[in-house]
Amino acid sequence: RRCEQHFAAYLENKMTPTRAMLSAVAVLVFAAPAFGAPAQALITLPPGAVAQDGFVEQLATWRQDGTVATIHLLEQGERPDEKPGFASLALFEFDHEEAYTRWRAQADAVLKAPLQIDRVDVLAHGELTPRDSNKSIFEVKTYATLVDAEAYARYVRDYIVPNMENQRGKKVLIRYTVYLARGASDGKAVSTLVMEYRDAVAYRKRAAIK
């Protein structure tokens, strides 16, 4: 099963939109010094659902006090031709596993359903630097994997990464990350591929680049 989501993006300044592209989407980008191996998590809000009051403000608090190293918040744009897979997706990166563990204790206490937290591993990542995300178009694809984590990692290495790197080499894709959720009871987890295209022109060119 595959679900594709398309996003436009604008940078957010102090939690207030400063520039919108194509549809209403917020992107939070905050940085902190790295220490040890980073840890990642995703927070998903199901399609049609509304996050609890104060959710965005809570994200800002975690960013400002250094609890989380980086946060990107993507909200579903208007695509009437597609069935949305989620209303919003928050991408979290922590300096190290201990930072994630401390945050998770807080998050479990303050975040309420239908928000869903998943600890994830990064299977692949590439980006162009420096980059300007003010005009970026985000595309997100989610997959229910049909194989175990080791086999899926090989698939990502042999098939997804070459395609992503080709798009990146053509300067249309400026960043991509493949996440794999932990904790699947049957060993077959959900994979999330997040792609950031330079702008609307680059996004339209993507289909011709294999």
C-alpha positions as CSV (number, residue, x, y, z in Angstrom):
1,R,0.0,0.0,0.0
2,R,1.4,3.4,-0.9
3,C,0.1,6.8,0.0
4,E,1.5,9.9,-1.6
5,Q,1.2,13.4,-0.1
6,H,2.2,16.7,-1.8
7,F,3.1,19.8,0.0
8,A,4.1,23.4,-0.6
9,A,6.2,25.2,2.0
10,Y,6.9,28.4,3.7
11,L,9.3,29.2,6.5
12,E,7.7,30.1,9.8
13,N,9.1,33.0,11.9
14,K,8.2,32.8,15.6
15,M,5.4,30.4,14.7
16,T,3.8,33.0,12.3
17,P,3.7,32.3,8.5
18,T,5.9,34.6,6.4
19,R,5.6,33.3,2.9
20,A,3.1,30.8,1.4
21,M,3.6,28.8,-1.7
22,L,0.6,27.1,-3.4
23,S,-1.1,25.9,-0.2
24,A,-1.1,26.3,3.5
25,V,1.9,24.4,4.9
26,A,4.1,25.2,7.8
27,V,7.8,24.3,8.0
28,L,9.7,24.7,11.3
29,V,13.5,24.5,11.0
30,F,15.5,25.0,14.1
31,A,19.0,23.8,14.9
32,A,21.0,22.8,18.0
33,P,24.6,21.4,18.4
34,A,24.9,17.7,17.7
35,F,26.3,15.3,20.3
36,G,26.6,11.6,19.6
37,A,24.4,9.7,17.2
38,P,21.1,11.6,16.5
39,A,17.7,10.1,17.1
40,Q,14.5,10.7,15.1
41,A,10.8,10.6,15.7
42,L,7.6,11.4,13.7
43,I,4.3,12.7,15.0
44,T,1.4,12.1,12.7
45,L,-2.1,13.7,12.8
46,P,-4.6,11.5,10.8
47,P,-6.5,12.9,7.9
48,G,-9.5,15.0,8.9
49,A,-8.4,15.2,12.5
50,V,-7.6,18.4,14.5
51,A,-4.6,18.6,16.8
52,Q,-5.2,19.5,20.5
53,D,-5.1,23.2,21.5
54,G,-1.6,24.4,22.0
55,F,0.1,21.7,19.8
56,V,2.1,24.2,17.7
57,E,3.0,26.3,20.8
58,Q,4.3,23.1,22.5
59,L,6.5,22.4,19.5
60,A,7.9,26.0,19.8
61,T,8.6,25.4,23.5
62,W,10.5,22.2,22.9
63,R,12.6,24.0,20.2
64,Q,13.3,27.1,22.3
65,D,14.3,25.2,25.4
66,G,16.6,22.9,23.4
67,T,14.6,19.7,24.1
68,V,14.5,19.0,20.4
69,A,17.4,19.7,18.0
70,T,15.2,20.3,14.9
71,I,11.5,20.2,14.1
72,H,9.8,20.4,10.7
73,L,6.0,20.6,10.7
74,L,4.3,19.8,7.4
75,E,0.6,20.4,7.0
76,Q,-1.5,18.9,4.2
77,G,-2.1,21.2,1.2
78,E,-5.2,21.2,-0.8
79,R,-5.1,18.3,-3.3
80,P,-8.8,17.5,-4.2
81,D,-7.6,14.8,-6.6
82,E,-5.9,12.8,-3.9
83,K,-7.0,11.1,-0.7
84,P,-4.8,12.5,2.1
85,G,-2.8,10.1,4.2
86,F,-2.6,12.5,7.2
87,A,-3.5,16.0,8.1
88,S,0.0,16.9,9.3
89,L,3.4,15.3,9.9
90,A,6.1,16.6,12.3
91,L,9.7,15.5,11.8
92,F,11.8,15.5,15.0
93,E,15.6,15.1,15.4
94,F,17.3,14.8,18.7
95,D,21.0,15.2,19.5
96,H,21.2,11.6,20.8
97,E,19.1,8.8,22.2
98,E,19.0,10.1,25.7
99,A,17.5,13.3,24.6
100,Y,14.8,11.4,22.7
101,T,14.1,9.3,25.8
102,R,13.7,12.4,28.0
103,W,11.4,14.1,25.4
104,R,9.3,11.0,24.9
105,A,8.4,10.9,28.6
106,Q,7.2,14.5,28.3
107,A,5.4,13.9,25.0
108,D,3.5,10.9,26.3
109,A,2.2,13.1,29.1
110,V,1.2,16.1,27.1
111,L,0.2,14.9,23.6
112,K,-3.2,13.4,23.2
113,A,-4.9,11.2,20.6
114,P,-5.3,11.3,17.7
115,L,-1.6,12.4,17.5
116,Q,0.6,9.4,17.0
117,I,4.3,9.2,17.9
118,D,6.7,6.9,16.1
119,R,10.3,6.3,16.8
120,V,12.0,6.0,13.4
121,D,15.4,5.2,11.9
122,V,16.9,7.1,9.0
123,L,17.7,4.6,6.2
124,A,19.0,7.3,3.7
125,H,19.5,11.0,3.6
126,G,20.9,13.5,1.1
127,E,20.8,17.3,0.8
128,L,22.2,20.2,-1.0
129,T,23.8,22.9,1.1
130,P,23.4,25.8,1.4
131,R,19.7,25.9,0.4
132,D,16.8,28.2,0.6
133,S,13.5,26.5,1.6
134,N,11.3,29.6,1.1
135,K,10.0,28.3,-2.2
136,S,10.3,24.6,-1.5
137,I,7.7,22.1,-2.5
138,F,7.5,19.0,-0.2
139,E,6.3,15.6,-1.3
140,V,5.8,12.8,1.2
141,K,5.3,9.1,0.4
142,T,4.4,6.5,2.9
143,Y,4.6,2.7,2.3
144,A,3.5,-0.3,4.2
145,T,6.7,-2.4,3.8
146,L,6.2,-6.1,2.7
147,V,9.6,-7.3,3.9
148,D,11.6,-7.1,7.1
149,A,13.8,-4.1,8.0
150,E,17.0,-5.6,6.6
151,A,15.5,-6.4,3.3
152,Y,13.8,-3.1,3.0
153,A,17.1,-1.3,3.8
154,R,18.7,-3.1,0.8
155,Y,15.7,-2.0,-1.4
156,V,16.2,1.6,-0.3
157,R,20.0,1.4,-1.0
158,D,19.6,-0.2,-4.4
159,Y,16.5,1.5,-5.8
160,I,15.3,4.6,-3.9
161,V,18.7,6.2,-3.2
162,P,19.9,6.1,-6.9
163,N,16.7,7.8,-8.0
164,M,16.9,10.4,-5.3
165,E,20.6,11.1,-6.0
166,N,19.9,11.5,-9.7
167,Q,17.2,14.1,-8.9
168,R,19.6,15.8,-6.5
169,G,22.3,15.8,-9.1
170,K,20.0,17.5,-11.5
171,K,19.4,20.2,-8.9
172,V,15.7,19.8,-8.6
173,L,15.7,17.8,-5.4
174,I,17.5,19.6,-2.6
175,R,16.9,17.2,0.3
176,Y,15.4,13.7,0.9
177,T,15.1,11.4,3.9
178,V,13.8,7.8,4.2
179,Y,12.4,6.9,7.6
180,L,11.5,3.5,8.9
181,A,9.3,3.2,11.9
182,R,10.3,0.9,14.8
183,G,8.1,-1.6,16.7
184,A,6.1,-3.3,14.1
185,S,4.6,-6.4,15.6
186,D,4.9,-8.4,12.3
187,G,8.4,-7.0,11.5
188,K,7.0,-5.1,8.5
189,A,7.0,-1.4,9.4
190,V,5.8,1.8,7.7
191,S,8.3,3.7,5.7
192,T,8.1,7.5,5.1
193,L,10.0,9.2,2.3
194,V,10.2,13.0,2.6
195,M,11.4,15.0,-0.5
196,E,12.1,18.7,-0.7
197,Y,12.1,20.2,-4.2
198,R,13.6,23.5,-4.9
199,D,10.5,25.2,-6.2
200,A,7.3,24.6,-8.2
201,V,9.3,24.5,-11.5
202,A,11.7,21.8,-10.1
203,Y,8.7,19.9,-8.8
204,R,7.1,19.7,-12.2
205,K,10.4,18.4,-13.7
206,R,10.7,15.5,-11.3
207,A,8.7,13.0,-13.2
208,A,11.1,13.2,-16.2
209,I,14.1,12.4,-14.1
210,K,14.6,8.7,-13.2
